[in-house]
Amino acid sequence: MRIQEIIEGKKEWRAHVARVKALPKDYQIVYNELQKYLYKVGPVELSNGIGLLSGIIDLFEEGAAFGKGVLQVTGSDVAAFCDDLIKDSKTYADIYQESVNKDVNKAIKKVTDKRK
């Protein structure tokens, strides 16, 4: 990664954080919890930039502009809202599970090959 890319990434992140800080307080609180949840669950797309998070801010800015409360936008189950956002996304847990399955299948094949 070039230095220019790092600088651009930092500028993009600072602009992103500024958008979050411009949201009403209840939206900021829910956004921060969403962000923590998504980082724990680990959708792969989050490591490739902030596209998903920016989309959430877009949705929140629109909801705030229409005078809606944050839970009117997300629904009362915020974790379910997050899960719906990433339901078709590959997560690090999925990648790990695939790796484990591959290793188990190799081990089983090795054992069955020895029995022949």
N, CA, C and O of each residue as an XYZ file, in Angstrom:
464
protein
N       0.846     -1.176      0.000
C       0.000      0.000      0.000
C       0.890      1.238      0.000
O       1.801      1.376      0.816
N       0.604      2.106     -0.915
C       1.395      3.326     -1.033
C       0.987      4.342      0.024
O      -0.118      4.286      0.564
N       1.880      5.259      0.307
C       1.614      6.294      1.314
C       0.418      7.144      0.900
O      -0.401      7.521      1.738
N       0.321      7.440     -0.375
C      -0.806      8.248     -0.860
C      -2.136      7.547     -0.580
O      -3.119      8.200     -0.228
N      -2.172      6.234     -0.733
C      -3.397      5.472     -0.465
C      -3.739      5.517      1.020
O      -4.911      5.600      1.389
N      -2.731      5.464      1.858
C      -2.948      5.540      3.304
C      -3.517      6.909      3.674
O      -4.459      7.010      4.461
N      -2.940      7.946      3.103
C      -3.407      9.313      3.380
C      -4.853      9.471      2.918
O      -5.676     10.032      3.642
N      -5.168      8.981      1.722
C      -6.536      9.070      1.202
C      -7.507      8.283      2.076
O      -8.629      8.723      2.324
N      -7.069      7.130      2.535
C      -7.905      6.316      3.419
C      -8.210      7.031      4.726
O      -9.333      6.975      5.227
N      -7.204      7.703      5.275
C      -7.405      8.458      6.510
C      -8.355      9.625      6.293
O      -9.201      9.907      7.141
N      -8.218     10.299      5.165
C      -9.121     11.415      4.853
C     -10.556     10.915      4.724
O     -11.494     11.534      5.225
N     -10.704      9.795      4.050
C     -12.032      9.207      3.870
C     -12.630      8.822      5.219
O     -13.812      9.060      5.464
N     -11.818      8.226      6.097
C     -12.309      7.823      7.411
C     -12.691      9.042      8.254
O     -13.711      9.027      8.942
N     -11.875     10.094      8.201
C     -12.188     11.312      8.967
C     -13.500     11.934      8.491
O     -14.299     12.407      9.299
N     -13.717     11.931      7.179
C     -14.982     12.453      6.637
C     -16.147     11.580      7.099
O     -17.227     12.083      7.407
N     -15.918     10.288      7.143
C     -16.937      9.355      7.602
C     -17.299      9.631      9.066
O     -18.478      9.698      9.414
N     -16.298      9.788      9.906
C     -16.514     10.067     11.331
C     -17.237     11.401     11.506
O     -18.099     11.529     12.376
N     -16.895     12.385     10.693
C     -17.570     13.691     10.768
C     -19.058     13.542     10.447
O     -19.894     14.200     11.066
N     -19.388     12.689      9.492
C     -20.805     12.452      9.167
C     -21.529     11.818     10.343
O     -22.675     12.160     10.633
N     -20.857     10.893     11.018
C     -21.469     10.246     12.187
C     -21.716     11.283     13.276
O     -22.785     11.301     13.887
N     -20.737     12.143     13.519
C     -20.863     13.157     14.574
C     -21.942     14.187     14.256
O     -22.450     14.844     15.165
N     -22.300     14.338     12.984
C     -23.339     15.287     12.592
C     -24.743     14.711     12.796
O     -25.728     15.447     12.741
N     -24.838     13.405     13.031
C     -26.139     12.773     13.258
C     -26.676     13.146     14.639
O     -25.906     13.501     15.532
N     -28.014     13.065     14.817
C     -28.565     13.255     16.164
C     -27.969     12.216     17.131
O     -27.534     11.145     16.709
N     -27.954     12.540     18.401
C     -27.281     11.712     19.408
C     -27.787     10.271     19.420
O     -26.985      9.343     19.521
N     -29.116     10.065     19.317
C     -29.632      8.694     19.349
C     -29.142      7.893     18.143
O     -28.869      6.698     18.258
N     -29.032      8.542     17.001
C     -28.497      7.887     15.809
C     -27.020      7.545     15.997
O     -26.570      6.478     15.577
N     -26.268      8.445     16.625
C     -24.844      8.187     16.867
C     -24.660      6.961     17.757
O     -23.805      6.115     17.498
N     -25.467      6.880     18.796
C     -25.357      5.754     19.726
C     -25.625      4.445     19.002
O     -24.860      3.490     19.139
N     -26.703      4.394     18.235
C     -27.050      3.170     17.515
C     -26.004      2.867     16.444
O     -25.631      1.708     16.263
N     -25.529      3.879     15.740
C     -24.491      3.660     14.729
C     -23.251      3.024     15.359
O     -22.702      2.064     14.819
N     -22.814      3.557     16.497
C     -21.613      3.017     17.159
C     -21.823      1.567     17.576
O     -20.902      0.757     17.470
N     -23.009      1.232     18.044
C     -23.301     -0.153     18.408
C     -23.348     -1.045     17.161
O     -22.864     -2.177     17.187
N     -23.931     -0.535     16.074
C     -23.939     -1.276     14.808
C     -22.525     -1.548     14.340
O     -22.202     -2.660     13.924
N     -21.694     -0.544     14.408
C     -20.307     -0.683     13.962
C     -19.585     -1.745     14.785
O     -18.888     -2.589     14.223
N     -19.741     -1.715     16.104
C     -19.111     -2.723     16.967
C     -19.600     -4.122     16.596
O     -18.812     -5.060     16.476
N     -20.900     -4.242     16.418
C     -21.494     -5.538     16.087
C     -20.941     -6.059     14.760
O     -20.558     -7.224     14.648
N     -20.905     -5.188     13.771
C     -20.415     -5.605     12.453
C     -18.943     -5.978     12.490
O     -18.523     -6.905     11.797
N     -18.151     -5.269     13.290
C     -16.736     -5.625     13.392
C     -16.553     -6.966     14.096
O     -15.614     -7.701     13.792
N     -17.441     -7.288     15.034
C     -17.357     -8.583     15.711
C     -17.784     -9.713     14.789
O     -17.136    -10.758     14.733
N     -18.870     -9.501     14.073
C     -19.397    -10.532     13.177
C     -18.447    -10.731     12.010
O     -18.250    -11.856     11.551
N     -17.867     -9.660     11.533
C     -16.804     -9.742     10.561
C     -17.169     -9.936      9.110
O     -16.594    -10.807      8.458
N     -18.117     -9.150      8.562
C     -18.299     -9.268      7.121
C     -17.032     -8.835      6.399
O     -16.438     -7.809      6.732
N     -16.630     -9.605      5.430
C     -15.380     -9.368      4.719
C     -15.367     -7.979      4.071
O     -14.311     -7.355      3.970
N     -16.520     -7.498      3.636
C     -16.584     -6.204      2.958
C     -16.092     -5.046      3.822
O     -15.625     -4.039      3.289
N     -16.189     -5.171      5.136
C     -15.739     -4.082      5.998
C     -14.236     -3.874      5.912
O     -13.751     -2.768      6.150
N     -13.497     -4.914      5.579
C     -12.046     -4.753      5.485
C     -11.644     -4.083      4.171
O     -10.498     -3.663      4.014
N     -12.570     -3.985      3.241
C     -12.269     -3.396      1.938
C     -12.778     -1.968      1.832
O     -13.120     -1.523      0.737
N     -12.837     -1.254      2.915
C     -13.333      0.106      2.875
C     -14.523      0.254      3.798
O     -14.803     -0.613      4.626
N     -15.216      1.364      3.642
C     -16.306      1.665      4.555
C     -17.633      1.762      3.833
O     -18.529      2.476      4.282
N     -17.775      1.061      2.730
C     -18.984      1.141      1.924
C     -20.258      0.813      2.684
O     -21.225      1.572      2.620
N     -20.277     -0.293      3.398
C     -21.462     -0.689      4.162
C     -21.768      0.335      5.241
O     -22.922      0.718      5.432
N     -20.743      0.776      5.942
C     -20.942      1.755      7.009
C     -21.432      3.090      6.458
O     -22.261      3.751      7.083
N     -20.929      3.487      5.301
C     -21.400      4.725      4.670
C     -22.865      4.601      4.258
O     -23.633      5.559      4.348
N     -23.233      3.409      3.807
C     -24.629      3.175      3.444
C     -25.553      3.312      4.642
O     -26.665      3.828      4.525
N     -25.084      2.842      5.800
C     -25.870      2.980      7.028
C     -26.017      4.458      7.386
O     -27.094      4.907      7.779
N     -24.934      5.202      7.247
C     -25.010      6.641      7.539
C     -25.987      7.319      6.581
O     -26.776      8.167      6.999
N     -25.942      6.950      5.294
C     -26.901      7.512      4.336
C     -28.327      7.280      4.809
O     -29.150      8.196      4.808
N     -28.612      6.045      5.213
C     -29.944      5.685      5.700
C     -30.302      6.492      6.944
O     -31.425      6.980      7.067
N     -29.359      6.630      7.858
C     -29.599      7.376      9.085
C     -29.800      8.868      8.804
O     -30.663      9.501      9.413
N     -29.020      9.425      7.898
C     -29.180     10.840      7.557
C     -30.567     11.085      6.965
O     -31.211     12.090      7.265
N     -31.007     10.180      6.141
C     -32.334     10.303      5.539
C     -33.423     10.196      6.615
O     -34.367     10.986      6.627
N     -33.289      9.228      7.506
C     -34.265      9.078      8.584
C     -34.320     10.299      9.473
O     -35.402     10.747      9.851
N     -33.159     10.842      9.812
C     -33.104     12.038     10.654
C     -33.718     13.231      9.939
O     -34.400     14.047     10.559
N     -33.479     13.334      8.641
C     -34.032     14.445      7.862
C     -35.563     14.406      7.847
O     -36.213     15.450      7.795
N     -36.130     13.210      7.893
C     -37.584     13.068      7.913
C     -38.150     13.097      9.330
O     -39.352     12.923      9.526
N     -37.279     13.318     10.319
C     -37.724     13.430     11.698
C     -38.066     12.104     12.363
O     -38.772     12.078     13.371
N     -37.570     11.009     11.808
C     -37.827      9.694     12.390
C     -36.833      9.414     13.504
O     -35.690      9.869     13.464
N     -37.284      8.658     14.499
C     -36.378      8.172     15.527
C     -35.539      7.051     14.939
O     -35.951      6.410     13.972
N     -34.394      6.813     15.497
C     -33.480      5.821     14.945
C     -34.110      4.429     14.927
O     -33.890      3.667     13.985
N     -34.890      4.087     15.957
C     -35.500      2.760     15.991
C     -36.649      2.623     14.993
O     -37.061      1.509     14.669
N     -37.161      3.742     14.511
C     -38.125      3.680     13.418
C     -37.422      3.292     12.117
O     -38.037      2.716     11.219
N     -36.151      3.606     12.026
C     -35.359      3.281     10.839
C     -34.855      1.839     10.909
O     -34.945      1.100      9.929
N     -34.330      1.445     12.056
C     -33.716      0.121     12.180
C     -34.691     -0.954     12.637
O     -34.482     -2.138     12.374
N     -35.744     -0.547     13.314
C     -36.613     -1.507     13.986
C     -36.096     -1.686     15.402
O     -34.990     -1.248     15.718
N     -36.882     -2.321     16.257
C     -36.493     -2.426     17.665
C     -35.367     -3.436     17.904
O     -34.669     -3.353     18.914
N     -35.185     -4.378     16.994
C     -34.104     -5.366     17.128
C     -32.950     -4.954     16.217
O     -32.907     -5.310     15.039
N     -32.030     -4.208     16.785
C     -30.928     -3.639     16.003
C     -29.992     -4.734     15.488
O     -29.462     -4.620     14.383
N     -29.785     -5.790     16.271
C     -28.932     -6.895     15.817
C     -29.548     -7.580     14.603
O     -28.833     -7.946     13.670
N     -30.864     -7.755     14.605
C     -31.541     -8.354     13.447
C     -31.397     -7.453     12.224
O     -31.251     -7.940     11.103
N     -31.440     -6.139     12.442
C     -31.228     -5.182     11.354
C     -29.847     -5.395     10.737
O     -29.705     -5.437      9.515
N     -28.831     -5.529     11.592
C     -27.455     -5.782     11.122
C     -27.381     -7.098     10.362
O     -26.796     -7.175      9.281
N     -27.981     -8.131     10.941
C     -27.947     -9.445     10.302
C     -28.583     -9.403      8.921
O     -28.100    -10.051      7.992
N     -29.666     -8.643      8.783
C     -30.306     -8.498      7.471
C     -29.384     -7.786      6.482
O     -29.366     -8.115      5.296
N     -28.627     -6.820      6.970
C     -27.708     -6.087      6.096
C     -26.626     -6.991      5.517
O     -26.198     -6.806      4.378
N     -26.192     -7.958      6.298
C     -25.050     -8.779      5.875
C     -25.435    -10.222      5.571
O     -24.563    -11.082      5.447
N     -26.729    -10.494      5.450
C     -27.161    -11.895      5.297
C     -26.562    -12.571      4.070
O     -26.345    -13.783      4.091
N     -26.292    -11.838      3.023
C     -25.714    -12.427      1.815
C     -24.214    -12.182      1.707
O     -23.601    -12.490      0.684
N     -23.629    -11.631      2.759
C     -22.198    -11.322      2.754
C     -21.400    -12.465      3.353
O     -21.850    -13.153      4.270
N     -20.242    -12.643      2.829
C     -19.331    -13.639      3.376
C     -18.645    -13.033      4.598
O     -18.179    -11.894      4.554
N     -18.586    -13.790      5.679
C     -17.949    -13.311      6.901
C     -16.658    -14.079      7.145
O     -16.413    -15.117      6.532
N     -15.847    -13.560      8.039
C     -14.626    -14.261      8.401
C     -14.954    -15.595      9.061
O     -14.196    -16.557      8.942
N     -16.089    -15.647      9.756
C     -16.523    -16.911     10.350
C     -16.812    -17.936      9.252
O     -16.486    -19.114      9.402
N     -17.422    -17.493      8.150
C     -17.685    -18.396      7.020
C     -16.376    -18.920      6.432
O     -16.253    -20.110      6.140
N     -15.417    -18.043      6.264
C     -14.127    -18.430      5.706
C     -13.432    -19.432      6.632
O     -12.845    -20.412      6.172
N     -13.507    -19.177      7.936
C     -12.902    -20.084      8.898
C     -13.591    -21.444      8.848
O     -12.929    -22.481      8.865
N     -14.923    -21.436      8.787
C     -15.671    -22.693      8.741
C     -15.307    -23.496      7.492
O     -15.138    -24.714      7.560
N     -15.187    -22.815      6.357
C     -14.784    -23.495      5.123
C     -13.401    -24.118      5.278
O     -13.157    -25.233      4.816
N     -12.507    -23.394      5.926
C     -11.148    -23.893      6.138
C     -11.160    -25.128      7.029
O     -10.471    -26.109      6.748
N     -11.938    -25.081      8.097
C     -12.033    -26.229      9.003
C     -12.630    -27.420      8.269
O     -12.120    -28.535      8.379
N     -13.700    -27.195      7.524
C     -14.323    -28.285      6.772
C     -13.342    -28.912      5.787
O     -13.303    -30.132      5.633
N     -12.557    -28.078      5.126
C     -11.569    -28.565      4.165
C     -10.528    -29.439      4.871
O     -10.162    -30.508      4.381
N     -10.057    -28.963      6.030
C      -9.063    -29.724      6.797
C      -9.632    -31.055      7.286
O      -8.952    -32.080      7.239
N     -10.870    -31.037      7.751
C     -11.508    -32.271      8.224
C     -11.674    -33.250      7.073
O     -11.400    -34.441      7.220
N     -12.119    -32.754      5.937
C     -12.283    -33.628      4.770
C     -10.959    -34.239      4.325
O     -10.908    -35.408      3.942
N      -9.886    -33.447      4.374
C      -8.556    -33.972      4.033
C      -8.160    -35.084      4.997
O      -7.664    -36.131      4.580
N      -8.381    -34.850      6.292
C      -8.013    -35.836      7.308
C      -8.816    -37.119      7.131
O      -8.267    -38.215      7.249
N     -10.100    -36.992      6.852
C     -10.945    -38.173      6.642
C     -10.484    -38.937      5.411
O     -10.406    -40.165      5.427
N     -10.181    -38.209      4.350
C      -9.710    -38.852      3.117
C      -8.398    -39.596      3.376
O      -8.201    -40.713      2.898
N      -7.508    -38.962      4.137
C      -6.221    -39.581      4.447
C      -6.427    -40.887      5.222
O      -5.767    -41.889      4.945
N      -7.343    -40.869      6.191
C      -7.617    -42.070      7.000
C      -8.238    -43.164      6.139
O      -7.850    -44.328      6.235
N      -9.196    -42.797      5.304
C      -9.843    -43.816      4.457
C      -8.885    -44.353      3.411
O      -8.975    -45.524      3.044
N      -7.974    -43.532      2.925
C      -6.980    -43.996      1.959
C      -6.020    -45.004      2.601
O      -5.599    -45.960      1.951
N      -5.676    -44.789      3.872
C      -4.783    -45.709      4.579
C      -5.453    -47.054      4.815
O      -4.778    -48.083      4.860
N      -6.768    -47.059      4.967
C      -7.495    -48.302      5.231
C      -7.604    -49.168      3.990
O      -7.874    -50.364      4.104
N      -7.408    -48.615      2.836
C      -7.554    -49.374      1.588
C      -6.393    -50.240      1.324
O      -6.364    -50.942      0.313
